Amino acid sequence: MTAQKKTYLSLILITILWGNSFIAMKHAVQFLTPMELTILRFIPVAIAFAALLLPTQRASFWAMVRTEWPILILLGLTGAVAYNIFVMTGSQKLAAGTVSLIVPSLNPVLTFILSIIFLKERPTVKKVAGLILASIGLYIIVRYASSERIDFSYLRYVFITMLGPLCFAIYTILGKPLVARYPPLQVTGGAMIAAVIPLLFLIDADLIAKWPTLPATVWLSIAFLSFLCTVFAFVIWFWALQRMEASQVSSFTYLVPLFGVSFSQMILGEPITLALIIGGAILLSGVYIINRP
C-alpha cells in the first residue's frame, strides 16, 4: 500500500470516528449533564496530550506555555469547554444525525463570517453565494427534516447547538496566529490541557457519586470521545497535514455528516428523511463553495 493510500485511509477513519462522536454524545447525555460529560471527556484528553508532548517536546512546549498562556486558556475555553457543552446540550433534544449535519457544516461557515469581521478578509461573490446556499440548506434541515414538533423548545436547542460551531470558529480565529508560530499539535495539546484547569474545580460530590452507577456503555462512550475522537484523531490529522495540502485534508471533513447520518440511522434507528437529504446536500454544497480555493 502506498503512503498516499495510507494517508487517505487514515483520514477516512478519522471522519468515521467524528461522525460517530455525535452518537456517543447522544448516549452519554442520557446519564450525565453536558458539563459532567465535558469534565469526564477532557481530563483523560489532557493527561494523554501531556504524556504525548512532554517526554519529547518539554522545552519547546513550556516555552510556548510561558509566552502564550492567556491565549491557550481562551482556546481551551472556546474550542473544548464551551463547544462541547453547547453541542452536548443540543444532543439532549436533537437527533444525532441532525447534529452531525449542523455542527461540522457550520464550522467553516461561521469561521468565514468571523474572518471577514476580525481578520478583514475580503468576501468574494462566490463565497457569499456559498453562505446563502448553506443558510438555505440549514433552514430546510431545521424546518422540515425533523419528526419533532417545531416549537420554541426545539428551536432553542437548535440555537444552542449552533453556538457550538460558533465557539469553534472563535477558537479557529484565535488560534490562527498561534499555529503560525508553533507546531499545531503543541497548540492543540496546550489548549486541551488549559481547558482542564477550570474543569477540575467543577468536580462535585454529585458527579463523584454518579461514577459507580454509570453503565459500561457510558464509560465506553467517554473513552471513545476522549482517546479516539480527540487525541488519536488530532495526532493523525496533523500527521496527514505534513503529507498533504491543507485543502486536501480539510476536504475529508465533508464525510463527517455522511457518516454521522448513516450511523445514526443504523445504530439509533433515526429516520433519514427526504428533507434531511436535500437540506444536507444544499448545506454541504454551500460549505464546499465557501472552502473551495
C-alpha positions as CSV (number, residue, x, y, z in Angstrom):
1,M,0.0,0.0,0.0
2,T,1.4,3.4,-1.0
3,A,1.9,6.2,1.5
4,Q,-0.8,8.3,-0.1
5,K,-3.3,5.5,0.2
6,K,-2.4,5.1,3.9
7,T,-3.0,8.8,4.4
8,Y,-6.4,8.6,2.7
9,L,-7.5,5.6,4.7
10,S,-6.3,7.3,7.9
11,L,-8.4,10.4,7.1
12,I,-11.4,8.4,6.3
13,L,-11.1,6.5,9.6
14,I,-11.0,9.9,11.4
15,T,-14.2,11.1,9.7
16,I,-15.9,7.8,10.7
17,L,-14.9,8.4,14.3
18,W,-16.0,12.0,14.2
19,G,-19.3,11.0,12.6
20,N,-19.9,8.5,15.4
21,S,-18.9,11.0,18.1
22,F,-22.4,12.6,17.9
23,I,-23.9,9.2,18.6
24,A,-21.6,8.7,21.6
25,M,-22.6,12.1,22.9
26,K,-26.3,11.4,22.4
27,H,-26.0,8.3,24.5
28,A,-23.8,9.7,27.3
29,V,-26.0,12.8,27.9
30,Q,-28.8,10.5,28.9
31,F,-26.9,9.8,32.1
32,L,-24.7,12.9,32.5
33,T,-25.2,16.6,32.2
34,P,-23.3,18.3,29.4
35,M,-20.9,19.8,31.9
36,E,-20.2,16.5,33.6
37,L,-19.6,14.8,30.3
38,T,-17.2,17.6,29.3
39,I,-15.3,17.1,32.5
40,L,-15.0,13.4,32.1
41,R,-14.0,13.7,28.5
42,F,-11.2,16.2,28.8
43,I,-9.4,15.1,31.9
44,P,-8.2,12.0,30.0
45,V,-7.5,14.1,26.9
46,A,-5.3,16.5,28.9
47,I,-3.4,13.6,30.5
48,A,-2.9,11.9,27.1
49,F,-1.6,15.1,25.5
50,A,0.8,15.8,28.4
51,A,2.1,12.2,28.1
52,L,2.5,12.7,24.3
53,L,4.2,16.1,24.3
54,L,6.2,16.4,27.5
55,P,8.7,13.5,27.1
56,T,9.9,14.6,23.7
57,Q,9.0,18.3,23.4
58,R,9.1,19.5,27.0
59,A,11.4,22.5,26.5
60,S,9.6,24.0,23.4
61,F,6.2,23.2,24.9
62,W,6.8,25.0,28.2
63,A,8.4,27.9,26.3
64,M,5.1,28.2,24.4
65,V,3.0,28.0,27.5
66,R,5.1,30.6,29.4
67,T,4.6,33.1,26.5
68,E,1.1,32.3,25.2
69,W,-0.8,31.0,28.3
70,P,-3.6,33.6,28.2
71,I,-4.5,32.7,24.6
72,L,-4.1,29.0,25.3
73,I,-6.7,29.3,28.1
74,L,-9.1,31.1,25.7
75,L,-8.6,28.4,23.1
76,G,-9.3,25.8,25.7
77,L,-12.4,27.5,27.0
78,T,-13.8,28.1,23.5
79,G,-12.7,25.1,21.4
80,A,-13.1,22.5,24.1
81,V,-15.3,23.5,27.1
82,A,-17.9,25.8,25.5
83,Y,-18.0,24.0,22.2
84,N,-18.7,20.6,23.8
85,I,-21.2,22.0,26.4
86,F,-23.3,23.6,23.6
87,V,-23.2,20.6,21.3
88,M,-23.9,18.1,24.1
89,T,-26.8,20.3,25.3
90,G,-28.2,20.3,21.8
91,S,-27.8,16.5,21.6
92,Q,-30.2,16.1,24.5
93,K,-33.1,17.2,22.2
94,L,-32.0,16.9,18.6
95,A,-31.3,13.8,16.6
96,A,-27.7,12.7,16.4
97,G,-27.8,12.8,12.6
98,T,-29.2,16.3,12.6
99,V,-26.4,17.5,15.0
100,S,-23.8,15.7,12.8
101,L,-25.0,17.8,9.9
102,I,-25.3,21.1,11.6
103,V,-22.1,21.2,13.6
104,P,-19.3,20.3,11.1
105,S,-21.0,22.2,8.3
106,L,-21.4,25.4,10.3
107,N,-17.8,25.5,11.5
108,P,-16.4,26.7,8.2
109,V,-19.4,29.0,7.5
110,L,-19.1,30.8,10.8
111,T,-15.3,30.9,10.5
112,F,-15.7,32.6,7.2
113,I,-18.0,35.2,8.7
114,L,-15.7,35.9,11.6
115,S,-12.7,36.1,9.3
116,I,-14.4,38.9,7.5
117,I,-15.2,40.8,10.7
118,F,-12.0,40.3,12.6
119,L,-9.3,39.3,10.1
120,K,-10.5,41.7,7.5
121,E,-10.6,39.0,4.8
122,R,-12.4,40.2,1.6
123,P,-15.7,38.4,0.9
124,T,-16.0,37.3,-2.8
125,V,-19.2,36.8,-4.7
126,K,-18.6,33.1,-4.8
127,K,-18.2,32.8,-1.0
128,V,-21.2,35.0,-0.3
129,A,-23.2,32.7,-2.7
130,G,-21.9,29.7,-0.7
131,L,-23.0,31.3,2.5
132,I,-26.5,31.9,1.2
133,L,-26.7,28.4,-0.1
134,A,-25.6,27.0,3.2
135,S,-28.2,29.1,5.0
136,I,-30.9,27.7,2.8
137,G,-29.8,24.1,3.5
138,L,-29.7,24.8,7.2
139,Y,-33.2,26.2,7.1
140,I,-34.6,23.1,5.3
141,I,-32.9,20.8,7.8
142,V,-34.3,22.7,10.8
143,R,-37.7,23.3,9.4
144,Y,-38.6,20.1,7.5
145,A,-36.1,17.3,8.3
146,S,-37.1,16.5,11.9
147,S,-40.1,14.5,13.0
148,E,-40.1,16.6,16.2
149,R,-42.6,19.3,16.6
150,I,-41.0,22.6,15.5
151,D,-41.8,24.8,18.6
152,F,-39.9,27.2,20.7
153,S,-38.3,24.5,22.8
154,Y,-37.0,22.7,19.7
155,L,-35.7,25.9,18.1
156,R,-34.0,26.8,21.4
157,Y,-32.0,23.6,21.2
158,V,-31.1,24.3,17.6
159,F,-29.8,27.7,18.6
160,I,-27.8,26.2,21.5
161,T,-26.3,23.6,19.1
162,M,-25.3,26.4,16.7
163,L,-23.4,28.1,19.5
164,G,-21.0,25.1,19.4
165,P,-19.6,25.7,15.9
166,L,-19.6,29.5,16.7
167,C,-17.3,28.7,19.6
168,F,-15.1,26.6,17.4
169,A,-15.0,29.3,14.8
170,I,-13.7,31.7,17.5
171,Y,-11.2,29.0,18.5
172,T,-10.0,28.9,14.9
173,I,-9.7,32.7,14.6
174,L,-7.9,33.0,17.9
175,G,-5.6,30.1,17.1
176,K,-4.6,31.1,13.6
177,P,-1.7,33.4,14.7
178,L,-0.5,30.8,17.2
179,V,-0.2,27.9,14.8
180,A,1.8,30.2,12.5
181,R,4.5,30.4,15.3
182,Y,4.3,26.9,17.0
183,P,3.6,23.3,15.9
184,P,-0.2,22.8,15.6
185,L,-0.1,19.7,17.7
186,Q,1.6,21.6,20.6
187,V,-1.0,24.4,20.3
188,T,-3.9,21.8,20.4
189,G,-2.3,20.0,23.3
190,G,-1.7,23.2,25.2
191,A,-5.3,24.3,24.7
192,M,-6.7,21.0,25.8
193,I,-4.5,20.9,29.0
194,A,-5.5,24.5,29.7
195,A,-9.2,23.6,29.3
196,V,-9.0,21.1,32.1
197,I,-7.7,23.5,34.8
198,P,-11.1,25.2,35.3
199,L,-12.9,21.9,34.8
200,L,-11.1,20.4,37.8
201,F,-12.8,22.9,40.1
202,L,-16.2,21.9,38.9
203,I,-16.0,18.3,40.0
204,D,-18.5,18.0,42.8
205,A,-20.0,15.3,45.1
206,D,-22.9,14.6,42.7
207,L,-20.5,13.7,39.8
208,I,-18.3,11.5,42.0
209,A,-21.5,9.8,43.3
210,K,-22.5,9.0,39.7
211,W,-19.3,7.2,38.8
212,P,-20.2,3.8,40.2
213,T,-23.7,3.9,38.8
214,L,-22.8,4.7,35.2
215,P,-23.4,1.9,32.7
216,A,-20.3,0.4,30.9
217,T,-21.6,1.9,27.7
218,V,-21.3,5.4,29.1
219,W,-17.7,4.8,30.0
220,L,-17.1,3.3,26.6
221,S,-18.6,6.5,25.1
222,I,-16.3,8.7,27.2
223,A,-13.3,6.6,26.2
224,F,-14.3,6.8,22.6
225,L,-14.8,10.6,22.7
226,S,-11.5,11.2,24.6
227,F,-9.0,8.9,23.1
228,L,-10.2,8.1,19.6
229,C,-12.2,11.2,18.6
230,T,-9.8,13.7,20.2
231,V,-6.3,12.5,20.9
232,F,-5.9,9.9,18.2
233,A,-7.8,11.9,15.6
234,F,-5.8,15.1,16.1
235,V,-2.5,13.3,16.0
236,I,-3.5,11.6,12.7
237,W,-4.9,14.9,11.4
238,F,-1.7,16.8,11.9
239,W,0.3,13.8,10.6
240,A,-1.8,14.0,7.4
241,L,-1.2,17.7,7.2
242,Q,2.5,17.0,7.0
243,R,2.0,14.8,3.9
244,M,-0.8,16.6,2.0
245,E,-2.0,20.1,1.3
246,A,-4.3,21.6,3.9
247,S,-7.2,22.0,1.4
248,Q,-7.0,18.3,0.5
249,V,-7.0,17.2,4.2
250,S,-9.9,19.6,5.1
251,S,-12.0,18.2,2.2
252,F,-12.3,14.9,4.1
253,T,-14.5,16.7,6.7
254,Y,-17.3,16.5,4.2
255,L,-17.6,12.8,5.0
256,V,-18.4,13.6,8.7
257,P,-22.1,14.4,8.1
258,L,-22.4,11.4,5.8
259,F,-21.1,9.0,8.4
260,G,-23.0,10.8,11.2
261,V,-26.3,10.5,9.5
262,S,-25.7,6.9,8.2
263,F,-24.6,5.5,11.6
264,S,-27.3,7.4,13.4
265,Q,-29.8,5.5,11.3
266,M,-28.1,2.2,11.7
267,I,-27.3,2.4,15.4
268,L,-30.1,4.7,16.8
269,G,-32.8,4.0,14.2
270,E,-33.1,7.7,13.4
271,P,-35.1,8.2,10.1
272,I,-33.4,9.7,7.1
273,T,-36.0,11.9,5.5
274,L,-36.0,13.4,2.1
275,A,-35.8,16.9,3.6
276,L,-32.7,15.8,5.5
277,I,-31.0,14.6,2.4
278,I,-32.0,17.7,0.3
279,G,-31.1,20.1,3.1
280,G,-27.9,18.4,3.8
281,A,-26.9,18.4,0.1
282,I,-27.6,22.1,-0.2
283,L,-25.8,22.9,3.1
284,L,-22.7,20.9,2.1
285,S,-22.7,22.4,-1.4
286,G,-22.6,25.9,0.2
287,V,-19.8,24.9,2.5
288,Y,-17.9,23.4,-0.4
289,I,-18.2,26.7,-2.3
290,I,-17.0,28.7,0.7
291,N,-14.0,26.4,1.2
292,R,-13.1,25.9,-2.4
293,P,-9.7,27.6,-3.2
